[in-house]
Amino acid sequence: MSEAGPLLAIRDLSIRFGGVSALDRVSFDVARGQILGLIGPNGAGKTSLFNCISRLYQPSNGSISMDGQDLLRLKPHHVIHLGISRTFQNVALFGRMNVLDNVLVGEHWRIRSGPFSSALRLAGARRAERDAHTRALEALDVVGMRHAASALAGSLPFALQKRVELARALVPRPQLLLLDEPAGGLNHTEVRELSELIRRIHSEYQLTLLLVEHHMSLVMSISDQVVVLSFGRKIAEGPPAVVQNDPAVIQAYLGAASAAA
């Protein structure tokens, strides 16, 4: 594992769906500890890129490496073992389970006590369950949701469900957190609160964050670097102030989006 290189390196990544090129030779790095914003109009390829990193999609060409390891050789359920966790555009909670149990789903991969020891309640199984419970409550503390641990997830307002999903992504203690449209469906007050929450998560968990978001003020206020996609191609990359003034970005995206934000 190299401390010198980027945590995530994407090189010449391409993926096609039939005759449509969703990503076309996209390359960029995500440095350790960085918050990188990934923006672009609808259909630009942002979620396709997330799905390639998560191994939900298999790219046509290119490479993705995480901490120097070839991500594309892994099966999807092994990605979490490298320290990658994510949220989704549409909140994917179990509505009839309580909040704590939803967060504990994020710890399922780590509990390796086995069915025999679990059935007999052996010491190793009990310890693994206690540790998972502790980590889940700590994650709920960070997102301000411990008070709702026993509430049914489906009974919560949408903004609070998003916080629960964030806690579930945090509980495995990832190195890299992928946030897919975390501000989608939130009002202006909730977006401001989300911005503060993301900063707190970044600081407390010492995370690297890759953020896909349409809400420009959120992206530009919290990102160290911004990558812009348009029609599957990278058209700009740099600090937020530079990207905002890039003529290609203004033409392709920011002019229309900033007016709507």
Salt bridges, closest charged atoms under 4 A:
ASP12 OD1 - ARG25 NH2 3.66
ASP24 OD2 - ARG233 NE 2.75
ASP29 OD1 - ARG11 NH1 2.71
ASP67 OD1 - ARG32 NH2 2.62
ASP70 OD2 - ARG73 NE 3.22
GLU107 OE1 - ARG110 NE 2.97
GLU107 OE2 - ARG135 NE 2.34
GLU129 OE1 - ARG121 NH1 2.71
GLU138 OE1 - ARG173 NH2 2.68
ASP141 OD1 - ARG146 NE 2.74
GLU165 OE2 - ARG168 NH2 3.82
ASP180 OD2 - ARG86 NH2 3.23
GLU181 OE2 - HIS214 ND1 2.71
GLU237 OE1 - LYS234 NZ 2.72
